[in-house]
């Protein structure tokens, strides 16, 4: 019997078009969780990373719809994290 169910996805490289998928995985920023784990406030993170406080507020609240590679690099270097840690799958 042939199943129309989508195959399990193990990682981002396994995502392929399938009729059951009507969208790609939506992501959001994980900055708020990272800062809580490191016990760092937004103002201190802004100072450490050399980024404007208002930008970090938008990223933390997931109100930013785009992020430059330079900003990602500054965040990762300043907070000593991998770029993949900065994103998570959006909870619906």
VOGU-3710 file (C-alpha; in Angstrom, 3 decimals, decimal comma):
1> xxxxxxxxxx> 0,000/0,000/0,000  1,402/3,402/-0,990  1,164/6,134/1,620  0,650/9,810/0,822  2,107/10,811/4,186  5,191/12,982/4,105  8,443/11,174/4,932  10,137/12,069/8,233  12,560/14,984/8,079  15,817/14,514/10,004
11> xxxxxxxxxx> 17,602/17,751/9,120  17,455/20,729/6,795  19,201/18,779/4,021  16,362/16,240/4,017  13,680/18,835/3,232  12,437/18,161/-0,272  9,245/19,019/-2,059  6,418/16,658/-1,255  2,709/17,185/-2,007  1,947/17,018/1,721
21> xxxxxxxxxx> 4,256/19,965/2,396  2,522/23,199/1,532  5,241/25,419/3,016  8,829/25,358/4,130  9,686/25,319/7,797  9,229/28,748/9,365  11,969/29,921/11,696  12,259/32,546/14,378  15,122/33,992/16,371  16,301/32,244/19,509
31> xxxxxxxxxx> 18,058/35,246/21,069  15,786/35,519/24,103  16,510/31,909/25,133  20,261/32,327/24,569  20,406/35,460/26,712  18,442/33,780/29,520  20,826/30,806/29,520  23,859/33,104/29,608  22,188/35,393/32,176  22,872/38,475/30,053
41> xxxxxxxxxx> 20,496/41,381/29,538  19,765/43,019/26,188  21,744/46,157/27,021  24,841/44,200/27,978  24,502/41,983/24,886  24,254/45,109/22,726  27,441/46,462/24,321  29,299/43,149/23,956  28,261/42,631/20,319  28,576/46,260/19,248
51> xxxxxxxxxx> 24,998/46,390/17,969  22,223/48,913/18,637  19,968/48,061/21,575  16,857/48,663/19,467  17,996/46,054/16,931  18,441/43,448/19,649  14,991/44,301/21,022  13,412/43,601/17,621  15,387/40,372/17,163  14,544/39,146/20,667
61> xxxxxxxxxx> 10,832/39,890/20,177  10,858/38,269/16,686  9,636/41,488/15,086  12,544/41,608/12,659  11,860/40,024/9,273  15,430/40,105/7,994  18,888/40,003/9,478  22,124/40,912/7,741  25,043/38,520/7,716  27,164/41,145/9,454
71> xxxxxxxxxx> 24,662/41,307/12,341  24,584/37,514/12,605  28,389/37,462/12,668  28,551/40,102/15,406  25,969/38,244/17,501  27,720/34,904/17,137  31,178/36,286/17,867  30,025/38,460/20,767  27,935/35,771/22,458  30,278/32,912/21,465
81> xxxxxxxxxx> 27,545/30,838/19,799  27,116/29,010/16,490  24,923/30,655/13,865  22,555/27,659/13,944  21,875/28,314/17,651  20,445/31,712/16,756  17,376/30,224/15,024  14,618/27,773/15,972  11,547/26,360/14,302  8,545/28,625/14,714
91> xx> 5,923/27,269/17,093  2,436/27,620/15,699
//
